[in-house]
Amino acid sequence: MRFSVLLALALILPAAPGLTQGAKDPPAAAPLAPLTARALASHRGVYELSLDRARENSTIVEVAGAMLYELIDACESWTTRQRFSMTLRNREGTELETGSDYATLESMDGRTLRFSLVQVTQGAVSSRVVGQAELGADGSGVARYSEPEAKELPIPPGTLLPNTHTIAALNAARAGQRLLVAPIFDGTTADGAQQTTTFLSPWQGPQPIAEAPSLSTLGSSRMRIAFFEPDAEQAGGASTPSYEVSLRYFENGVANDMIMDFGDFTVRAKLVRLEDAPGGC
């Protein structure tokens, strides 16, 4: 997923002479307690996919589809599954049907990940990525692939697994940070960990969410995550990301307001249904 950052503007008004004499500063807000692995709620979200915008060089004129995302608290680990199907139509009226089925088992200590990704184009399997990863205390480790070919790749220090990164990003936003830079290993590519930069907006308090009332009591942050190729050199953010996703994450790990940037066009994923799912110890 990729995030768009909303910049908050602070309006500072000079005080009129004589009006603030003896006034006391308002008490500082208490810092928010860090979220733990248990903060991520078991849930199923259904998203409607549509064309957000096409850039000048794009031939895409229409996008339609759906995405299902499921996260289950399996006591010592999380199971996740993300399935989507999408139909693209170009200016000549040609349609391309594509989809994927991505599943993981991630330990809550952030040390192990089992992953499987199957991509389908025009009804036929176009690629598979299957394997597992193990990380040490410093985030370094090894990824062992069985598909598309048997191989091992090193994972650099500081790497985070997907749900571990979600918690880290939420905690960074709650602490007032505006940037989180870390490699992520999620098993969506056979090339190993990807460098990422996550831009964080200020933490927001509860607000009405018409499409998912259960989220209305929760705080959230809008984010943009930029993914870079494993060998990309980032110099002050000058590198071009290979993929970006913008979204709003709530403190229970549910996401909405999602925009996926595929280069010459972007796709909006609108949350249309949110369900609780059984989970926990």
N, C-alpha and C positions, 0 to 999 in steps of 0.2 A: 504494500500500500504506500501511497505517497501523500505528503501533507502540504497544505498551504498555510503560511504563517500570517496571522493577523496581528499587525503592529498596534499596540495600545498607545494612544497619545495622551500624555499628561498635561493638563491645562493648569499652569501656575499663575495665579492671580496675585498681584502685589497687594498687600494689606494697606488699607487707608490709615493715615497717621492718627494715632490716638485711639483707634478702635481695638487694637490687640494688646494694649497695655495690661499686664497681669493675666493674660490668657494662658491656659495650660495646653501643652501639646496633647493630642489625643493618644491614648495608650496604644502601644504597638500591638499589632495582631499576633496572637500566639502562633509559633511555627507549627505547620502541619506534621503530624506523625508520619514517618516513612511507611509506605505500603509494603506488605509482605507477600509471599507467594500465594497465600490464601485469599488475597484481595481479588484475584481474577475469578469472576463468577462463571459457573457452568451455564451455558446458554446456546441457543440456536438463533441465528439472524438470517433473514431472507432479504436480499437486496435486488432491486430492479436496476438493470444496466441500460444506459442510453448515451447517445453522443453528447458530450459536453460542448466541445468546440473542435473544429478542424482548422489547422493552420494553412497558410496560403499554398504550400507545396503538397497538401494532402489531396488524395483522390477519394477519400471516404466521405460519404454524404449521410450515412445512416448507420446506427448501431442499435441492436436490440438484444436483450438477453437477461439472464438472472444468475445470481450467485448465492450459494448457501454456505454459511460459515458456522461451524460448531466447535465449541471448546468445552471439554469435560474435565472436572477435577477428579482424577483417579487416585486420590489420597497421597501417593508419593510421586506422582507425575501428572502431567496434563496430556490428554489426547486431543488432537485437533484434526479437523477435516474441512477443507475448503474446495468446493466444487463450483465450477461456473461453465455456462454455455453462452456463446455470443455469436451473433450473425452480423457480419459487416457487409455493407453494400456500397459499391463505388459509383462514380458518375455514369459509367456505361451500363449500370444495372446489374453487374455481376455480383453474386453473393458468395461470401466465404464463411463457412461455418467452422468455428473453432471452440475448443473447450479444454478443461483440465480437471484432474482429480488429485488433490494434494493432501497427504495425511502424515501426521507426526506423532511420536510418543516422546515427550521431553520431561526429563526428571526435574523435580522442583528445586533441586540443589544446583541446577544450571550446568551439570557435568556431562550428561549424555543425551543424545538425540538419535532416534530412528526415524527415517524419512522415506517417503515414496511419492513420486510425482509422475503422472501419466498425462501426456498432452495429445489431443486428438485434433486433426484437421480434415475437414470434409469426410467425417465418419471413420477415418483410419488413424491408428496410433502413429503419431509422428515422432515421439520421443519418450523415453523413460529415464528417470533418475532414481536409483534406489541405493540405500546404504545406511551407515550409522556413523556417528561422530562421538568422540570422547575428549573431554577437556580437563585440564588440570586446574589447580587453584589459581594460577595466573592467567587462565583463559587460553593458554596454548594447548595444542593437542594434535589429533590426527583424525582425518575423515577416511573411512573405508567404503569404497563404492563396489557394488556388485553389478550395477547397470549405470550407464550404457556399456561399461567395460569394467573388469576387475582392476582396481588400482587404489593406491593410498596417496593422500595429499596432506602436507603439514597444515596446521591451523595456527595462525600467529597469536602471540600473547595479547590479552585484552579482549578476545573475541567473546561475544555474547550469543546465546541461543535465542530463538524468536520471542518466546514468552518472557524470558529473562530480560530481554531488551525492552519489551513493553513496560514492565515494572520499573526498569531503570529510567525510561523516558518519563513516565508518570511522576516518579519521585523527583526527577530533575525539575520538572515543571512546577511541582508543589513547593520545591525549595527556592524557586525564583530564577533558576537557570534559563538561559535562552538558547543553549547549544549543547548537544551531546554528540561526540564523535567517537565511533567505535566500530570495529569489524563485526559483522553478523554472519553466522553460519546457519542457514535454514534448509539446506538440501535442495534448493530449487534450481541449482546449476551444478554441473559436473566439474566446475572450475574452482571449487573450494569457497572460502569465506569471501564476502564482499565488503569493501569499505563503505561506511555510511556516515552521513552527516544528518542529524535530526535537528530541525529548527523548531523551537518551542514558543508558543504564545503564552502570555500571562495566565495563571490559573484562574478559572472562573468558578463562581459559586453556582448553586442549583438554579435552574431556569426551566420553564415549561418546555416539554418535548412532546408535541402532539402525537407523533407516530409511535412513541414508546414512553407512555406515562411513567413506567417504573424507573426511568432514568432521570426524571424531573427533580429528584431529591439529591442528586449526586453532583459533585464538582467535576470539572473537565478541563482539557486543554486542547487547543487546535495545534496540529503539528504538520510539518512537511519533512518526509524522509527522502533523501537523495541517495541512490545506490550507485556505486562506482565499480568498475571492473577490478578484479583482484590486483592487477598490475598497474592500475591507474595511479599517477602521482598527483596528489592534491597539494597545490601551493596556494594557500589562502583561499580555498574554495574555487580556484580557477578552472579546475578540471570539469569536463562536461559529464553529468551523470548519465548512466545508461538507462535509468528508470527512476521515476519519482512517484510518490503517492502522498496525497494530502488528505487529512481526515481530522475528526475530533475524537479523542479518546476520553471516555469517562473513567472514573476511578475504579470501576469494577472490570475494566478491560474491554468493555463493549465500544464499538466504533460506529460512527455515522458521518454524514457529510463527507463522503469519500470521493476523491477525484484521482483517477489513475492515468498517468501521463505516459503514452506509448510513443512519444516523439512527434509525429506529424498530426496526431489527434489525441484528445483526452476523452476519457469515459467517466461518466458520473455513476456512482453506485448509491442508490437511494434506499435507506432502510425502510422496508414496508411491513415487516413483521418481526417481533422479538419474542422469544419464548424462553422460559426457564427450562433447564435440563437437570436431571438428577445427577448428583455427584458428591464428592467429599468422603471423608473416612466414616 
